[in-house]
Amino acid sequence: MKPSNLVAIKGLSHLLQLLTCILLLTPSFSKGDRKIYIVYMGKYPKDMEITDSFHTSMVQSVLPRKNGVVSVIPNRIYNVETSRSWDFLNFPENVPRTNLESDIIVGVLDTGIWTNSSSFSDEGFGPPPQKWKGTCNNFTCNNKVIGAKYFCIGGNFEPEDIISPTDTTGHGSHYTSIAAGNPVPNANLFGLGLGTARGGVPSACIAVYKVCWTSGCRTADILAAFDAAIADGVDIISISVGSAGHRK
């Protein structure tokens, strides 16, 4: 493996444990020669503070000797996917609810979101839960969609891409509405499929992490979004992507 862009990850003992991504740009190679790899280095040392100096020392230890490396994978490209309805899962609209749902924050990793959809209106919502630590980057949020960030490590945007958490394909908005969208009565497509569009946890708040672009969804961006979502304080992370040629 040539010296290249490395994303070094330490601390992935299970799905929701802290992920840390480090991007190392090696200037001795042309842009066309550079590739991104994900380097998994096991758990963080106990009681180790996560600092810039720790990140730097970790990358320096990887380059010359590969000490502590558990695995190395290329930065693959995935395609967006979606889910089936809650009715199909036998989760009807009148299922008993709890007031605790309003304190839940659902983090969605996908193509972004359209906040002008009725699914994401903040009517009747109060301020974000006190545990929330996230922000909205180049985007206007509300009390329903309380966080929005985007990730494109390497910065390879296509002309069709909007460099913000704004959805350009509709997939992210659709998928987010399935996870935590408000109930929207009389939803239909030209009169077909008339019914109520709703999310699994409609009273929950939403944090959006845009990781999918015109060219697809890359591993490094997905892992960076996991890292950010956990640090921001989300309770649930929802993602629906698959490798090329694979469909659910």
N, C-alpha and C positions, 0 to 999 in steps of 0.2 A: 504494500500500500504506500503510495507516494505521500510525502508531506502534503497536507491538505487542510481543508477546514474541518476541525474536530469539534463535535459537541460532546463534552465529557459530562457524564451523569453519575452522581453518587447519591445513594440513599433510596433506591427503588426496591424496598423490601416487600411492598405490596402495592396495589393499584393506586391507593390514595396517599401514599407516603410521599414526602417532598421529593420533587425532581429538580435538578439543577442543570441547566444547560450552559455550556461555555463554548463560545465560538472563537476559534483561533484562526486568524487570517495569515497565511504564509505568503509574504510578498515576493519570494524568489521565483514563483511560478506565474504564468500568465493567467488571466481570468478564465480562459477556456479550459485550462488544465486543472483548475481547482474543483474538488469534490468535497461534499460534506459527509462525515461519518458520525454515527452515534456510538460513543464509547461508554459502556456501563461498567462502573467501578465498585459496585457493591454498596454497602451501607456507609453512612457517614460515621466517622469515629465518634464514640460516645462523648457527649458534652463538648463537641467541637463547634465553635461559633462559625457561622457561615459568613465569611468576609471575602473581599476582593483578593486579599493576600493568600487566603486558603485556596481560592479558585486558581490563582496564578501558579502556586506551588503544585497543585494537582496536575495541571496541564504540563508543567515542566517535567514532572515525574513520568508522564505518559510518553512524551516524545522520544527521549533517548533510550528508555529501557522497557517500556510497556508494563512496568510494575503495577500490580493491583488491578489489571484489566480483566474483567470477567468475560466480556464479549464485545465485539465490534460489528455493527450492522450499517449498511449503506443507507443514505437518506432516500427512502423509497417514495413513490408517488401513489396516493390512494384516490379513489373516486367516492363522491358523496352517495349515501344511501338513505333510506327512510324506514318508517315502521308502519305497522298496521293499526287499525283503529282500536280504541279502548273497548268498544263493544265486542269486537272479536275476541278480546282477552277476558270477556265476561266481567268488565269493570264499568257498570252502567252509570249514567249521569246522576242518579239518585243514591249513589253509594254513601253510607254514613261518613261525615267529615269531622275533623277536629280543628279547633281554633289554632292549634300549634302549626298548621300548614302555612299560616301567614308569616311565620318566622323562618320559613325554609327559603333558601336561595339555591336555584338550579343554574348551574353553569353549563352552557351549550357550546360545543366546539363544532363549527360548521362554516357556512359561507357568509355569515353575518345576519342582519335582521333589518326589517322595515318596521319602524316604530309607528308609522301612520296606519298600520293595520289595527282593526278593532280588537284583535286578539291580544294586543299589547297596550291597550289604553290603561292609564293609571287612575281612572275614575274610581273613587272609593278606597284607594290605597293610601296608607299613611307613609311617613318617611321610612327609608330603608332600616332594616334591623341594626341595632347598635354594633353587632359583631362585624358588620361589613367594613372592609378596608380597601375596596377596589375603587377604580376611577373610570371615567369615560374619555377615551382618547380620540380626538378629532370627530366627535359625535355628541349629539344631544340626547341625554337619557331622560327618564322620568321616574316616578315612584314604582313603576312596574318593571321596566328595564333599567336596573340600577347600575349596571356596569357594561362597558363595551370596549374591547381591545382588539387589535389585529396583529398578526405575526407573519412575517415573510423574511426569514433569515436568508440573507444573500441579496434581497431586494430585486429579484427578477420578476418585475411586473409586466403584464401584457397590456396593450392599449385598451382592452375592454375592462380591465380591473379598475375599481374605485378604491383608492388607497385610504380606506377608513373601514370601520365595522359595518358599513352599509352593505346590504345584500344586493348582489347583481344578478342572481339566477332565480331566487325565490325558494331554493331548497332549504336554506338555513331558517328562513321565516316559517316555512311549512313545518319543518322538523321541530323548531322551538315551540310552535303553537301546539304540537302534539304533546310535548313534554309538560308545558306549563301555561298554555294560552288561556285567556279568558273565554268563558262560554259565549259564543256568537250565534244567536238564533237565525233561522232561515238562511243558513249558508247553502249555496248551491252553485253548480256550474251550468249556466244557461238553462236553469230550471231542473237540471238533473241532480240526483243525490241530495235532495232537500232535507235539511236537518240542522242540528246544533253542532257547530264545530267547537271543540273544547279540548283542553289539556288534561293530563293526568292529575296535576296539582294546580288548578286554576288560580288559587289564592296566593301562590308562591311568587316571589320575586325572581327576576331573570338576570343573569350575567352572561354576556355574549363574548365569545372568543373566536374571531374570524381566522381560520387556518386554511381554508379552501379557496383557491383562486381559479382563474380560467385554466391554468395548467394543471390543476389538481391540488391535493392536500399532502404536504410533505411531512415526513416523520419528525424532523427537527422542529417544525412549527407546532405540530401537535404536542410534542413533549414540552416545549416552551410554554404553551397554553395551559397544560396540566399544572406546571410549576406555578404560573401566575394565578390560576383559579384556586389552588390550594392556599397560596399566600393571601389571596383576597378574602377568603373565608366562606367559599361556597360549601353547601351541604351535600349536594349531589352533582356529579359530572355526567353529562349525557353526550355521547358521540356516536355517529352512525356513518362510518366510512369503511371501505373495503379495497383490497388490492385490485389492480387492473384485471378485468375478466371475471371478477367474483361478484355475485349478487346474493343478497339474502333471500 
